[in-house]
Amino acid sequence: MNEATPLRGRRVVILVEQDYDHLDLDTTRAALAGAGAVVQVVGPIQGRIYRSRDGQQIAAEIAASAIRVADVDAVIIPGGFAADRIRLRHAMVDLVRDAVAAGKPVAAIDHGPSVLINAKALSGRQITCWPSIAVDAKNAGARYVDRPVVEDGNVITARKSDDLPFFTSAIIRQLTASS
């Protein structure tokens, strides 16, 4: 495997909805693509334009209902208030739940772990997240810690955009190890 592109041939999806954090999405997408992964933006509706909290825009390349866990190597949930919308989308929550169950890396930053709550994927896991959802994570059975990034098995969590270097490194490390 080429060290410059350790993720060549790996397919990663990043979930999107209105009010996503563009820094989380763009930085993670660039890091994974730079490592050779094929990265697709997945939303509720293919082709729909989603707006970030600060006015950036991105189109969903594929609808969540068209993706199966067997088609992807990892699922990323960016931060922002989009997580509150994503967690109401059955196809998106099902994809996250199925990826966790299949042992594929699932990474969530900021408010993203709230989707893991709806996917019933936090019980017994150690995680980190944005402080305002820490109580929700604990109520879902997680052990919350205040660290830049936490890896508990195939679930990777980070607190905020400042932690993106740790977050993207953990995702790349897990995807490289699982190839």
Residue pairs with C-beta under 8 A, 6 or more apart in sequence:
1 8
1 179
2 8
2 36
4 36
5 35
5 36
6 35
6 36
6 172
6 175
6 176
6 179
7 32
7 35
7 36
7 37
7 172
7 175
7 176
7 179
8 36
8 37
9 36
9 38
10 36
10 37
10 38
10 73
10 74
10 175
10 179
11 37
11 38
11 40
11 71
11 72
11 73
12 32
12 37
12 38
12 39
12 40
12 72
12 73
12 74
12 75
12 76
12 171
12 175
13 39
13 40
13 41
13 42
13 62
13 67
13 72
13 74
13 75
13 76
13 95
14 25
14 28
14 29
14 39
14 40
14 41
14 42
14 76
14 77
14 78
15 42
15 43
15 64
15 75
15 76
15 77
15 78
15 82
15 86
15 92
15 95
15 96
15 115
16 25
16 41
16 42
16 43
16 50
16 58
16 60
16 78
16 82
17 43
17 44
17 50
17 82
17 83
17 85
17 86
17 89
17 92
18 50
18 51
18 81
18 82
18 85
19 51
19 52
19 53
19 80
19 81
19 82
19 85
20 50
20 52
20 53
20 58
20 78
20 79
20 80
20 82
21 52
21 53
21 78
21 79
21 80
21 82
21 109
21 110
21 161
22 52
22 53
22 54
22 56
22 58
22 80
23 161
23 164
24 78
24 79
24 80
24 109
24 110
24 112
24 161
24 164
25 41
25 52
25 58
25 78
26 56
27 161
27 164
27 168
28 76
28 78
28 107
28 109
28 164
28 167
28 168
28 171
29 39
29 41
31 164
31 168
31 171
31 172
32 39
32 76
32 168
32 171
32 172
32 175
33 39
35 172
35 175
37 73
37 175
40 61
40 62
41 58
41 59
41 60
41 61
41 62
42 60
42 61
42 62
42 63
42 64
42 67
42 92
42 95
43 50
43 60
43 63
43 64
44 60
44 63
44 64
44 89
44 91
44 92
45 60
45 63
46 60
46 61
46 62
46 63
46 66
47 59
47 60
48 59
48 60
49 57
49 58
49 59
50 57
50 58
50 59
50 60
50 82
51 57
52 58
52 80
53 80
53 81
63 91
64 89
64 91
64 92
64 95
65 91
67 91
67 95
68 98
69 95
69 98
69 99
69 102
69 104
70 102
72 95
72 99
72 104
73 104
73 105
73 175
73 178
74 99
74 104
74 105
74 106
74 107
74 171
74 174
74 175
75 95
75 96
75 99
75 104
75 105
75 106
75 107
76 106
76 107
76 108
76 171
77 83
77 86
77 96
77 106
77 107
77 108
77 109
77 112
77 113
77 115
77 116
78 109
78 110
78 112
79 109
79 110
79 111
79 112
79 130
79 160
79 161
80 110
80 111
81 111
82 111
83 108
83 110
83 111
83 112
83 113
83 114
83 115
84 111
84 114
86 92
86 93
86 115
87 93
87 114
87 115
87 117
87 118
88 118
92 115
93 115
93 118
93 119
94 119
96 106
96 115
96 116
96 119
96 121
97 119
97 120
97 121
99 105
99 106
100 106
100 116
100 119
100 121
100 154
100 155
103 153
103 154
104 154
104 178
105 154
105 155
105 156
105 171
105 174
105 175
105 178
106 116
106 121
106 154
106 155
106 156
107 155
107 156
107 157
107 158
107 167
107 170
107 171
108 115
108 116
108 129
108 155
108 156
108 157
108 158
109 157
109 158
109 159
109 160
109 161
109 163
109 164
109 167
110 129
110 130
110 158
110 159
110 160
110 161
111 129
111 130
111 132
111 133
112 129
112 157
113 122
113 127
113 129
113 133
113 137
113 142
113 157
114 129
114 133
114 136
116 122
116 127
116 137
116 140
116 155
116 157
117 133
117 136
117 137
117 140
120 140
121 155
122 137
122 140
122 141
122 142
122 155
123 140
123 141
123 142
124 141
124 142
124 143
125 141
125 142
125 143
125 152
125 153
125 155
126 142
126 143
126 144
126 145
126 150
126 152
127 137
127 142
127 143
127 144
127 145
127 150
127 152
127 155
127 157
128 144
128 145
128 146
128 147
128 148
128 149
128 150
128 157
128 158
128 159
129 137
129 144
129 157
129 159
130 159
130 160
131 146
131 159
134 144
137 144
138 144
146 159
147 159
148 158
148 159
148 162
148 163
148 166
148 167
149 156
149 157
149 158
149 163
149 166
149 167
149 169
149 170
150 156
150 157
150 158
151 170
151 174
154 174
156 167
156 170
156 171
156 174
158 164
158 166
158 167
158 170
